[in-house]
Amino acid sequence: MKDKVIAIDGPSGSGKSTITKLLAKELSFTYLDTGAMFRALAYKLGELGLDLSKSNLEADEAQRVDDYLSSLDFQYAPSETVLISVDGEDLTHKIREHHVSKLASQVSKFPVVRQFLAKLQRDIAMRAPSILEGRDIGTVIFPNAALKFFLTASSSVRAQRRLEQLQEKGDSEGLSFEGIKADIEKRDKQDTQREMAPLRKAQDAIEIDTSNLSIEEVVEKMHQAFDSKKELFK
């Protein structure tokens, strides 16, 4: 039996979050923004004073992180206006700051972090039909998902989207298209080459290049694919 899950994977800036939210709303599915979960943990772990740029944590550092996570009050969508709350702090907007993206890529290398979030994501998704987006949903978290997608877009398109998003929020000061593009390509390399749960397309995933498609066009393609498999979600 397949898990009643739609898994949407792809690199940063491919449109996963926006598209997943719209599809979840259309289908009345539970929406899990796994990237936001990683960003929230990265934001909080950045306060511990550890060197997160290392490829591996020392045993004592990993234990420190594990102890911290075990006592963490991590709330996903506790209200309509709060996406993520950690120890009572609303991180909904803070996790969208540009520097947090780099931290998220760094902490995603650590098994202790991935294991913590994998369990949390599975627990939430098993309660009701769900849509999850991230980088290893269809390959690691839910390899038995009933429907899988892999969204892509060129690094130039993704950089332009990210710049426009930051400009709309007034957070683009000191940032340039070239700098953001370089950051995206660096993260792509980190995500695809990391040892644990690298970014890759699941064999049974439907690949969609969003570079020259509108959001509505992508959602329509995905909805059509869902219609062909809706019996698996009953």
C-alpha positions as CSV (number, residue, x, y, z in Angstrom):
1,M,0.0,0.0,0.0
2,K,1.3,3.4,-0.9
3,D,1.6,6.3,1.6
4,K,-1.1,8.9,1.1
5,V,1.6,11.5,0.4
6,I,2.5,13.8,-2.5
7,A,6.3,14.2,-2.5
8,I,7.7,17.3,-4.2
9,D,11.5,17.6,-4.4
10,G,13.8,20.0,-6.2
11,P,16.6,22.6,-5.7
12,S,16.2,25.9,-4.0
13,G,14.2,28.4,-6.1
14,S,12.5,25.9,-8.3
15,G,9.1,27.1,-7.0
16,K,8.4,24.2,-4.6
17,S,7.0,26.2,-1.7
18,T,4.6,28.4,-3.7
19,I,3.4,25.6,-5.9
20,T,3.0,23.1,-3.0
21,K,0.9,25.5,-1.0
22,L,-1.4,26.1,-4.0
23,L,-1.8,22.4,-4.7
24,A,-2.4,21.6,-1.1
25,K,-5.1,24.2,-0.9
26,E,-6.8,22.8,-4.1
27,L,-6.7,19.3,-2.8
28,S,-7.4,20.1,0.9
29,F,-4.2,18.2,1.9
30,T,-2.0,18.9,4.9
31,Y,1.0,21.0,3.7
32,L,4.4,20.5,5.2
33,D,7.2,23.0,4.3
34,T,10.2,20.9,5.2
35,G,12.6,23.5,4.0
36,A,11.1,25.9,6.6
37,M,11.7,23.2,9.2
38,F,15.4,23.0,8.4
39,R,15.6,26.8,8.3
40,A,14.1,27.0,11.8
41,L,16.4,24.5,13.3
42,A,19.4,26.1,11.5
43,Y,18.4,29.5,12.9
44,K,18.2,28.1,16.5
45,L,21.3,25.9,16.2
46,G,23.2,29.0,15.0
47,E,22.7,30.4,18.5
48,L,24.7,27.5,20.1
49,G,28.0,28.9,19.0
50,L,29.0,25.7,17.0
51,D,31.0,25.8,13.8
52,L,28.2,24.7,11.5
53,S,30.4,25.0,8.4
54,K,32.3,21.7,9.2
55,S,31.4,18.6,7.2
56,N,30.9,16.6,10.4
57,L,30.2,17.3,14.1
58,E,32.5,16.0,16.8
59,A,31.0,13.4,19.1
60,D,30.6,15.8,21.9
61,E,29.1,18.5,19.6
62,A,26.6,16.0,18.1
63,Q,25.6,15.0,21.6
64,R,25.1,18.6,22.5
65,V,22.9,19.1,19.5
66,D,20.9,15.9,20.2
67,D,20.3,17.0,23.8
68,Y,19.2,20.4,22.6
69,L,16.8,18.9,20.1
70,S,15.3,16.5,22.6
71,S,14.2,19.3,24.8
72,L,13.0,21.6,22.0
73,D,9.4,22.7,21.8
74,F,9.0,22.6,18.0
75,Q,5.6,23.5,16.8
76,Y,4.6,23.3,13.1
77,A,1.6,25.5,12.1
78,P,0.3,26.0,15.6
79,S,-2.0,28.8,14.3
80,E,-3.2,30.3,11.0
81,T,-0.6,33.1,11.2
82,V,2.4,31.1,12.6
83,L,4.2,28.6,10.4
84,I,6.8,27.5,12.9
85,S,7.3,28.3,16.5
86,V,10.4,27.1,18.5
87,D,10.4,27.4,22.2
88,G,7.6,29.9,21.9
89,E,9.4,32.1,19.4
90,D,7.6,32.8,16.1
91,L,10.2,32.2,13.4
92,T,7.8,32.4,10.4
93,H,9.5,35.5,9.0
94,K,13.0,35.2,10.4
95,I,13.7,31.9,8.6
96,R,13.2,33.7,5.2
97,E,16.2,35.9,5.7
98,H,18.9,35.2,3.1
99,H,21.7,34.2,5.5
100,V,19.5,31.5,7.0
101,S,19.4,29.6,3.7
102,K,23.2,29.1,4.0
103,L,22.8,27.9,7.6
104,A,20.1,25.4,6.6
105,S,22.3,23.9,3.9
106,Q,25.1,23.5,6.5
107,V,23.0,21.8,9.3
108,S,21.2,19.6,6.7
109,K,24.5,17.6,6.5
110,F,24.2,16.4,10.1
111,P,22.5,13.1,10.7
112,V,21.2,14.1,14.1
113,V,19.3,17.0,12.5
114,R,17.9,15.0,9.6
115,Q,16.8,12.2,11.9
116,F,15.0,14.6,14.2
117,L,13.1,16.3,11.4
118,A,12.4,13.0,9.5
119,K,10.5,11.6,12.5
120,L,8.6,14.9,13.0
121,Q,7.6,15.0,9.3
122,R,6.5,11.4,9.2
123,D,4.5,11.8,12.4
124,I,2.6,14.8,10.9
125,A,2.1,13.4,7.4
126,M,0.7,10.1,8.6
127,R,-2.3,11.8,10.3
128,A,-3.9,12.8,7.0
129,P,-3.2,12.9,3.2
130,S,-0.3,15.3,3.0
131,I,2.0,17.2,0.6
132,L,5.6,17.6,1.5
133,E,8.3,19.6,-0.3
134,G,12.0,19.4,0.2
135,R,15.1,17.7,-1.3
136,D,14.8,14.1,-0.2
137,I,11.0,13.6,0.4
138,G,10.5,11.1,-2.4
139,T,13.9,9.3,-1.9
140,V,14.3,9.1,1.9
141,I,11.4,10.4,3.9
142,F,8.5,8.9,1.9
143,P,10.0,6.5,-0.7
144,N,6.6,4.9,-0.9
145,A,4.7,8.1,-1.6
146,A,1.7,7.6,-3.9
147,L,2.8,10.5,-6.1
148,K,6.2,12.2,-6.6
149,F,7.3,15.2,-8.5
150,F,10.8,16.7,-9.1
151,L,10.7,20.4,-9.9
152,T,13.7,22.1,-11.6
153,A,14.6,25.5,-13.1
154,S,17.9,27.0,-14.4
155,S,20.1,28.7,-11.7
156,S,19.6,32.1,-13.5
157,V,15.8,31.8,-13.3
158,R,16.0,30.7,-9.6
159,A,18.3,33.6,-8.7
160,Q,16.0,36.2,-10.4
161,R,13.0,34.7,-8.5
162,R,14.9,34.9,-5.2
163,L,16.1,38.5,-5.8
164,E,12.5,39.6,-6.7
165,Q,11.2,37.8,-3.5
166,L,13.8,39.6,-1.3
167,Q,13.1,43.0,-3.0
168,E,9.4,42.6,-2.4
169,K,10.1,42.1,1.3
170,G,12.7,44.9,1.4
171,D,15.5,42.5,2.3
172,S,17.6,42.9,-0.8
173,E,20.0,45.6,0.4
174,G,23.6,44.6,-0.4
175,L,22.6,41.7,-2.5
176,S,23.0,41.3,-6.2
177,F,21.7,38.9,-8.9
178,E,25.3,37.5,-9.4
179,G,25.8,37.0,-5.7
180,I,22.5,35.2,-5.2
181,K,23.1,33.0,-8.3
182,A,26.5,32.0,-7.0
183,D,25.0,31.1,-3.6
184,I,22.3,29.0,-5.3
185,E,24.9,27.2,-7.4
186,K,27.0,26.6,-4.3
187,R,24.0,25.2,-2.4
188,D,23.1,23.0,-5.4
189,K,26.6,21.5,-5.2
190,Q,26.4,21.0,-1.5
191,D,22.9,19.4,-1.7
192,T,23.7,17.0,-4.5
193,Q,27.1,15.9,-3.2
194,R,26.4,15.5,0.5
195,E,26.8,11.9,1.8
196,M,23.5,11.8,3.6
197,A,20.2,12.1,1.7
198,P,21.6,14.0,-1.3
199,L,19.3,15.9,-3.6
200,R,18.3,13.7,-6.5
201,K,15.3,12.8,-8.5
202,A,13.4,9.6,-7.4
203,Q,13.2,7.1,-10.3
204,D,9.4,7.2,-10.2
205,A,9.1,11.0,-9.9
206,I,7.5,13.2,-12.6
207,E,10.0,15.9,-13.5
208,I,8.8,19.4,-14.4
209,D,11.1,22.2,-15.5
210,T,9.4,25.4,-14.2
211,S,11.8,27.8,-15.9
212,N,9.3,28.9,-18.6
213,L,6.1,27.9,-17.0
214,S,3.7,30.0,-14.9
215,I,2.8,28.9,-11.4
216,E,-0.7,28.1,-12.6
217,E,0.6,26.0,-15.5
218,V,2.8,23.9,-13.1
219,V,-0.1,23.4,-10.7
220,E,-2.3,22.3,-13.5
221,K,0.2,19.7,-14.7
222,M,0.5,18.3,-11.1
223,H,-3.3,18.3,-10.6
224,Q,-3.7,16.2,-13.8
225,A,-1.1,13.7,-12.5
226,F,-3.0,13.6,-9.2
227,D,-6.3,12.9,-11.0
228,S,-4.8,9.9,-12.6
229,K,-3.8,8.5,-9.2
230,K,-6.5,9.8,-6.9
231,E,-7.6,6.2,-6.1
232,L,-4.4,5.7,-4.1
233,F,-5.4,8.5,-1.7
234,K,-8.7,7.1,-0.7
